[in-house]
Amino acid sequence: MTTHGITITAPLAGRTVNRLGYGAMQLAGPGVFGPPKDHDSALAVLRAAVAAGVNHIDTSDFYGPHVTNRLIREALHPYPDDLVIVTKIGARRGPDGSWDPAFSAADLTSAVHDNLRNLGLETLDVVNLRAMFDAHGPAEGSIAEPLATLVDLQRQGLVRHIGLSNVTSTQVAEGRSMATIACVQNQYNLAHRDDDALIDELAEAGIAYVPFFPLGGFSPLQSSALSDVARDLDATPMQIALAWLLQRSPNILLIPGTSSIGHLRENLAAGDIVLPADAIATLDRIGTDAALD
């Protein structure tokens, strides 16, 4: 399906999803730890997302922990037939809210069962294996052993499709040698463009690329050039940042998160924005300038 010449749907795990999805991370408490400030508002945002046509939700049982999955179940179960829920494993939360590696076979198996239980599912649609060699970004190291555990869980029927997160191109190649990889989820946005080559490689292979922190995450995007383009097109800077991602490559699926219905609607409206060539050139320079800093 296209709108204004932009493809607004794309394949994911053998299904067709809207390229503008929803990330549930922000529904947990501060620092993605503990319960939401307003439980009913969190449920309302999830229901509003699905009502607006979102059929790709990203989550993890280590958000909270357990918080976002339980909210998703309370808000949406029984799930719509077309809804694809993507979760991730490979980390756990410490008592202090820290993000700690949980990469052993026992850890990964327990995490899959935690996700199943808290989401109320018998099989998980997609499970991303999150590499934790460096919690702050991709770092080299073999993922063969933990991925073998996830492949075994797939054979048992607990997982339908496998994805990778926080990985290098070398790790993606290693993963593809062991399993069919449905998606790759790494940090990527206007200012953080380390994965430019990887995105193009995955597009050629028909593999979805799902950028986390598409709006900057804990450090929201700020740029005078971005603000100028937004003003010229009568949009918000965050809408322009999302629109740029949609036009960057047709295999990019977006999962911007929010705990506000108003912001949810703003994010989804980014799908109606077509960036002219001069705006794209201006926005492209943001990433080039950031790489030179």
C-alpha positions, 0 to 999 in steps of 0.5 A: 500500500502506498500514500503520496508515493511512499510505501506505508506497509512492509513485510515482517515475519511473513505478515504485512504490517504498517510501517508506523508501529508502536514501541511500548517501552515508555509505558513503564515508569521513569528509566523504564523501571517500575509501573506507569505514572497513570495505569489507565492512560497507559491502557488507553494509549495502547488501545488508541494505537491499535484503533488507529491501525497500528499492527506492530507493537514492540516490547520486552519483558525486561521493560519494567520489568514485566510492566509493559507486557502485562499492560499490553495483555490487559489492554489488548488481549485477545489480540487482533488477528493482524497484530504482530508483537515483537519482544526481545531477550538477552538482558535483565533488570537489576534491583537498581534498574541497571541493564544486565546481560542475561545471555545463558541458555537458562536465562534466555529460556526463562525470558521466553517463558516470562514473555509468553506468560505475561503477554498471555500467548502460547507462541511469540510472533518475533523474538529479538536476541539482544546482544549485550557485549556492550549495553550502550551499542553494538560490539563484536563477539559471537552470538552463535551460542545464545542464538542456538538456544533461541533456534531450539526454542523456535523448534519447540514452537515457542517462537515463530520468528527470530530477530537480532538487536544491538548487533554488528553487520558481522553478527547479522551475517553469523545469525543469517548462517544459523537461522532465518532472520526476520528483522534487525533492531539497532539504534538509528536516526537522523543524527546516529547513522552508523548503520547506513550500509547495513540498512541497504544490505538488509533491504536487498535481502528483504529483511526489516530494519527497525530503528530504536530511538528513532527520535533520539531516545533519552537524548531527543533530537535537537537541530536547527536544521531539523526545526527549520525544515519542520517549520517550512513544512508545517510539521513538528521536528519529530514528525519530520524525523520520522518522515525522513526515516520512512523515506530513507529505505522501504524496509525501515519499520518505525516503533516510536514510543509515547505515553500520550495519545496526543503524541501518538497521533502526531507520530502516526501523522508523520506517515502523511508527510512527503519530504521534498528533495531539498529537505532531504538533503538538508536533513541528510547533512545532520548525520554527516555533521554529527559523524564529524563532531 
